[in-house]
Amino acid sequence: MDQTKQANPDLKWEKTATANIGVDFSILKGKVTGSVDVYDKKTTDMIFNYNVNPVLVPVGTIVANGGTMSNKGIEVSLGATIVKTADFSWNTNLNLAHNKNEIVKLTSPFFVGGDSIRRVQPDGGGQTGSTLQIFKEGKPLGQFFTLKYAGKNADGVSQYYDKNGDLTTTPQIGVDYHYAGSAQPKLLMGWANNFQYKKFDLSIFFRGVFGNKIFNATRADLFRPSTAMTNNILVDAGNESPNDLNSYKYSDRFIEDGSYIRLDNMTLGYNFGKVGNYISSIRIYQTVNNVFVITKYKGIDPEVEQGGTAPGVDSNNFYPKTRTYMFGVNVIF
């Protein structure tokens, strides 16, 4: 029997209610089509492992219902035939989505954390007690909550703003924290294009994510010049003073814009048509996945984990996307 978890006989399923309204349309004799969907989704009785008063629950935590989360958004899809001639055609489809996430309620009969829970504690050296995000009523899932970097002082030591806005080189972890953006993207995009020229065909698909933040904990963990004799550090960390023992502290210094546009897939094909008396069609094609990505993010890949309860944290815990090539032949007899 597990003695580290408290039984909760009152635990029940989460509940989700969704309201949705949509409009489909077609204009210019079907050359332009589209849809608009607006939704309002609310999840109640959310299940979470709450910290509780040890007097009530000896192990100090309990899995309980208690949270309420809201997701409101809009999804737009547009399709169009841009060009259509005897030899050439171009069809395109654009999908856009915006979602606003908010923790509406965060409570449990046992909960001792008020209306917030500090979350996400990567295991970087020298970061004991540090957390990166917070569950907070009125804030989104993935809300960053950390130290606020204020540059260097006259001695070249990294300084921060304390909870009152004053400068300090000895910030208190968990006390001198500030809200520092969200991992929730403001816009998601998917854009597909299909071209046909005589017997050639080309398909191109772009994906984009815009307006989200990423906490580059991997960069912070490699930003310790004092450890250069025994550990790897980043090249630009070499510009930091070895005496600045604050330079690598988790703070908004390591929060970056996570926006990107990725050419996700590109396929070029050629159809020979009928070959001989037994083959009605032969098509050869070349496909490339993850062709390129445009981003200002300094990490290996801006497409970090966006699911779960701790989105938008790059903590050296994922394998970056690889570029793959595939050659194929389709034969129809």
C-alpha positions in Angstrom: 0.0 0.0 0.0 1.3 3.5 -1.0 1.7 5.5 2.2 2.8 8.7 0.4 -0.7 9.4 -1.0 -3.9 10.2 0.8 -7.0 8.4 -0.3 -9.9 10.7 -1.3 -13.3 8.9 -1.4 -14.9 12.1 -2.7 -12.8 12.2 -5.9 -15.0 12.4 -9.0 -14.8 12.9 -12.7 -14.0 16.3 -14.2 -16.9 18.0 -16.1 -16.7 19.9 -19.4 -19.4 22.0 -21.0 -19.0 23.5 -24.4 -21.1 26.1 -26.4 -20.2 26.4 -30.1 -21.6 28.4 -33.0 -20.3 28.2 -36.6 -21.0 29.6 -40.0 -20.0 28.0 -43.4 -20.0 29.9 -46.6 -19.2 29.7 -50.3 -18.8 32.6 -52.7 -17.7 33.3 -56.3 -19.3 30.1 -57.6 -17.4 27.9 -55.1 -14.0 29.4 -55.8 -13.8 30.7 -52.2 -15.1 28.6 -49.3 -14.7 29.0 -45.6 -16.0 28.5 -42.1 -15.9 30.4 -38.8 -16.4 28.7 -35.4 -16.7 30.4 -32.1 -16.6 28.3 -28.9 -16.8 28.7 -25.1 -15.5 25.7 -23.1 -15.6 25.4 -19.4 -14.1 22.6 -17.3 -15.1 22.2 -13.7 -14.1 19.9 -10.8 -10.6 19.7 -12.3 -8.4 17.1 -10.7 -5.0 18.2 -9.2 -2.6 17.1 -6.6 -3.1 19.8 -4.0 -0.8 20.7 -1.1 -2.8 20.5 2.1 -2.5 21.1 5.8 -0.6 18.1 7.3 -2.9 18.3 10.3 -5.8 17.4 8.0 -3.8 15.1 5.7 -0.6 13.7 7.2 1.2 13.1 3.9 0.7 16.8 3.0 -0.9 16.4 -0.4 -4.1 15.0 -1.8 -5.6 14.4 -5.3 -8.8 16.4 -5.3 -11.4 18.2 -7.4 -11.4 21.9 -7.1 -10.4 23.9 -10.2 -12.3 25.6 -13.0 -10.8 26.5 -16.3 -12.2 28.5 -19.2 -11.2 28.3 -22.9 -12.8 30.7 -25.3 -11.7 31.1 -28.9 -12.4 31.3 -32.6 -11.3 29.2 -35.5 -11.3 30.4 -39.1 -10.8 28.3 -42.2 -10.5 29.7 -45.8 -10.1 27.8 -49.0 -9.7 29.2 -52.5 -8.9 28.3 -56.0 -6.5 31.1 -57.0 -5.7 29.9 -60.5 -7.3 27.3 -62.7 -6.3 26.9 -66.4 -5.8 24.0 -68.7 -2.2 23.6 -67.7 -1.9 25.2 -64.3 -3.9 25.3 -61.1 -3.3 26.6 -57.6 -5.5 25.8 -54.6 -4.8 27.1 -51.1 -6.3 26.6 -47.7 -5.6 28.7 -44.6 -6.6 27.8 -41.0 -6.3 30.3 -38.2 -7.1 29.7 -34.5 -7.1 31.9 -31.4 -7.8 30.6 -27.9 -7.9 32.5 -24.6 -7.2 30.2 -21.6 -7.9 31.3 -18.0 -7.9 29.5 -14.6 -11.2 30.8 -13.2 -11.1 29.0 -9.9 -8.4 27.1 -8.0 -9.6 25.8 -4.7 -10.3 22.6 -2.7 -11.7 22.1 0.8 -8.2 21.1 1.9 -6.2 23.6 -0.1 -3.7 25.8 1.9 -2.2 27.7 -1.1 -4.8 30.5 -1.3 -5.6 31.2 -5.0 -2.3 30.1 -6.5 0.2 27.3 -6.8 3.8 27.8 -7.9 4.7 25.2 -10.5 7.5 23.7 -12.6 10.9 23.2 -10.9 13.6 22.1 -13.4 16.6 20.4 -11.9 19.3 22.9 -13.0 22.3 23.3 -10.8 22.1 26.1 -8.2 18.4 26.6 -8.7 17.1 25.0 -5.5 13.6 26.2 -4.7 13.2 28.0 -8.0 9.9 27.6 -9.9 9.0 28.9 -13.4 5.2 29.1 -13.6 2.1 29.6 -11.4 -1.4 28.5 -11.3 -3.3 31.6 -10.5 -7.0 32.6 -10.6 -7.4 35.0 -13.5 -4.2 33.9 -15.2 -3.7 31.4 -18.0 -2.3 27.9 -17.8 1.4 28.4 -18.5 1.7 31.8 -16.8 5.4 32.5 -16.1 6.2 33.8 -12.7 9.8 34.3 -11.9 12.6 36.9 -11.1 12.7 40.1 -13.2 16.2 40.7 -14.5 17.5 44.3 -14.2 20.9 44.1 -15.9 24.3 44.5 -14.2 25.3 46.8 -11.3 28.5 48.8 -11.2 30.5 45.7 -10.1 29.2 43.7 -13.1 26.9 41.5 -11.0 23.4 40.6 -12.3 20.7 42.3 -10.3 16.9 41.9 -10.1 13.8 43.8 -9.1 12.5 42.8 -5.7 8.8 42.5 -5.0 8.6 46.3 -4.4 10.4 47.2 -7.6 13.8 48.0 -5.9 17.1 46.7 -7.2 18.8 43.8 -5.4 21.6 41.3 -6.1 20.2 38.9 -3.5 16.6 38.3 -4.6 14.4 36.0 -2.5 13.3 32.9 -4.4 9.5 32.7 -4.6 9.1 36.2 -2.9 10.6 38.6 -5.4 8.7 37.1 -8.4 6.9 38.9 -11.1 4.5 37.9 -13.9 6.5 37.5 -17.1 4.3 36.5 -20.0 2.5 33.3 -21.0 3.3 30.1 -22.9 -0.2 30.3 -24.5 0.1 31.3 -28.2 -2.1 34.1 -29.4 -2.5 32.7 -32.9 -2.0 29.2 -34.5 -1.7 29.0 -38.3 -1.8 26.2 -40.9 -1.4 27.1 -44.6 -1.6 24.4 -47.3 -0.9 25.1 -51.0 -1.3 22.7 -53.9 0.1 23.5 -57.4 -0.4 21.5 -60.6 1.5 22.2 -63.9 0.8 19.8 -66.7 2.1 16.4 -65.2 4.0 18.1 -62.3 2.4 18.5 -58.9 3.7 20.4 -55.8 2.2 20.6 -52.3 3.6 22.8 -49.6 2.4 23.1 -46.0 3.4 25.8 -43.5 2.6 25.9 -39.8 3.0 28.9 -37.5 2.7 29.7 -33.8 2.7 33.3 -32.7 2.7 35.4 -29.5 3.8 32.7 -27.1 6.7 32.7 -24.6 9.3 30.0 -23.9 11.3 29.7 -20.7 14.8 28.5 -22.0 15.9 26.7 -18.9 18.4 24.8 -20.9 20.1 28.1 -21.8 20.1 29.2 -18.2 21.6 25.9 -17.0 24.5 26.4 -19.5 25.0 30.0 -18.6 27.5 29.5 -15.7 31.0 30.7 -16.6 32.3 29.7 -13.2 31.8 26.1 -14.1 33.7 26.3 -17.5 36.5 24.1 -16.2 34.3 21.2 -15.5 31.1 21.6 -17.6 29.9 22.8 -21.0 28.8 26.4 -21.2 27.3 28.5 -24.0 29.6 30.5 -26.2 28.0 33.8 -25.2 28.1 32.9 -21.5 31.9 33.4 -21.9 31.2 37.2 -21.9 29.9 36.9 -18.4 32.2 37.5 -15.4 33.1 34.3 -13.5 32.4 36.3 -10.3 28.8 37.0 -11.3 27.1 34.1 -9.5 23.7 35.6 -10.4 24.0 35.4 -14.2 22.3 32.0 -14.5 19.5 32.5 -12.0 16.1 31.5 -13.5 14.5 34.8 -14.4 12.8 36.6 -17.3 16.3 37.0 -18.8 15.8 33.5 -20.2 12.2 34.0 -21.4 12.1 34.3 -25.2 9.6 34.9 -27.9 8.6 31.4 -29.1 6.9 32.4 -32.3 7.9 30.5 -35.4 6.9 29.6 -39.0 7.9 26.1 -40.2 7.8 24.7 -43.7 6.5 21.4 -42.4 6.1 19.4 -45.5 6.9 19.8 -49.2 6.2 17.1 -51.9 7.1 17.4 -55.6 5.7 14.7 -58.0 5.5 13.8 -61.6 2.8 11.7 -63.2 3.9 9.7 -66.3 0.3 8.7 -66.9 -0.4 5.4 -68.8 2.6 3.2 -69.5 2.1 0.3 -71.8 -1.0 -1.9 -71.8 -1.0 -3.0 -68.1 0.0 0.1 -66.2 -2.7 2.9 -66.1 -0.5 5.4 -64.1 2.9 5.9 -62.6 3.7 8.8 -60.3 7.1 9.4 -58.7 7.5 11.9 -55.9 10.0 13.4 -53.4 8.9 14.5 -50.0 10.9 16.6 -47.5 9.6 17.0 -43.9 10.7 19.9 -41.6 12.3 21.8 -44.5 13.1 25.0 -42.4 11.9 27.1 -39.5 12.0 30.8 -39.1 12.2 32.0 -35.5 14.1 34.3 -33.1 14.2 31.6 -30.4 17.8 30.8 -29.4 17.1 27.2 -28.4 17.4 24.1 -30.6 13.7 24.1 -31.6 10.9 26.5 -30.7 8.3 23.7 -30.9 8.6 22.7 -27.2 5.9 20.9 -25.2 2.6 22.8 -25.3 0.4 20.3 -23.6 0.0 19.2 -20.0 0.1 21.6 -17.0 3.5 23.1 -17.7 3.6 24.3 -21.4 6.4 26.3 -22.9 9.4 25.1 -20.9 12.6 24.1 -22.6 14.4 22.1 -20.0 16.7 19.9 -22.1 13.9 17.3 -22.1 13.0 16.8 -25.7 14.6 15.7 -29.0 14.5 18.3 -31.7 12.7 17.6 -35.0 14.8 16.1 -37.7 14.6 16.8 -41.4 13.6 13.7 -43.4 13.6 12.8 -47.1 11.4 10.2 -48.7 11.3 9.1 -52.4 8.3 7.1 -53.6 6.6 5.6 -56.6 2.8 5.1 -57.0 1.8 2.5 -59.6 -1.8 1.8 -60.6 -2.4 -1.3 -62.7 
